[in-house]
Amino acid sequence: MSDTPKRLEPDQSPTPVSFIKLVLGAFGLLVFIIVGITILFGSWYTIDQTQRGVLLRNGAIVKVVQPGLNFKTPWIEHVVKIDMQTHTHTYGYDKATNRDTMEAYSADQQPAYLRVSVTLHVDPNKVQEVYARFGGDLDAAIGRTISPHVFERVKVVFGQYTAARAISSRGQLNADTAKSITDAVAYDPVFVIESAQIENISFSSDYIKSVEARMQAEVEVQRLQQNLARERVQADIALTQANGRANSVRAEALAQAEATKLRGDAEASAIRARAEALGQNPNLVLLTQAERWDGKLPSTMLPGSAVPMIGVK
C-alpha cells in the first residue's frame, strides 16, 4: 500500500459569475432581436384611402399623412389615423323605446316629435385641427360642434312651417334644415355637412284625425267640382247640338219658303200669261174645252141649261 497522496480534480461546476454572464448574453441577444424586429416593423406604416394620418413626434404634430405607404422613426414618431368616410348621425330617436324624442312646435302651434339625420364627413383641410382639438375622437368632435346646433336649428326651421305645409313640402323643409345647420357651423367648419333631413314627423293622434277629415273633405270637394265641370261640358254640348238643330230647321224653313215663293211667282206669272192670252183671244177657252171634251153629253141637265160645246141660237 503506497503512501503517495491522491491528486484532487478541479471542480467542474459553473461559478456564479459565469452563469450571470451567460444570462446577460442571452438577454442581450433577446433585446437585440426585439430591437431589430421593432425597427423592421415599426419604421413603416400604411394609410388607407378612407383615412388620413397625423404624424406625431414625441407628442407634437409634424404633418398630415396622405394614403399610401409611409415611413417613421421608431419609438419617437407614431401615427394617429383619422376616418374620412361619410357617416350619418341620427338625432331625436330612442332605440330603447323605438320612439322619436325631439319635440318641436309648428307655426300653427301643433306639437310634433321629430327624427333628424345629418350626413357629414371630416373636412380634409381640418384633419390636423380635429386631432389637436379632439384627439382624433370624431364622436366627441360631432358632439361639441354639430349636435347642439342640430337641436336648435331644426326646431327653429320647423317652427316656420305649418303642420300641413311641413307634410306637403317635406323636400323644402329638409333643404331649409340643411342650410340652417350648415350656416350655424360655418364659423367652425371642422365637418362638411352633406345633407340633413327630417326622417319622421310624429303628430298627435287628434291632429292626424283632423288631417284625414280635411283630406276627405277636400277629396269630396274635388269630386263635386269634377261633376260640376262634367255637367257644364254636357250642357255646352247639348246647347251646341240644339243650336245646330235650330240652325238646320231654320235653314230648311228658309229653303222651303224660298221654294214656295218661287212656285207662287211661277204660278202668278203663268196665270198672268193666261189672262193676257185670254184677253187677246176670247175663243181660246172654247178651244181648250173642245180639246179636252171626250165627246160624251151629260146624262142629266138642268132645265133651260145650254148643252156643253153646242151653241144653240
Summary of the structure (lengths in Angstrom):
residues: 313
radius of gyration: 59.3
end to end distance: 236.0
largest distance: 236.0
contacts: 729
relative contact order: 0.06
helix: 52%
strand: 21%
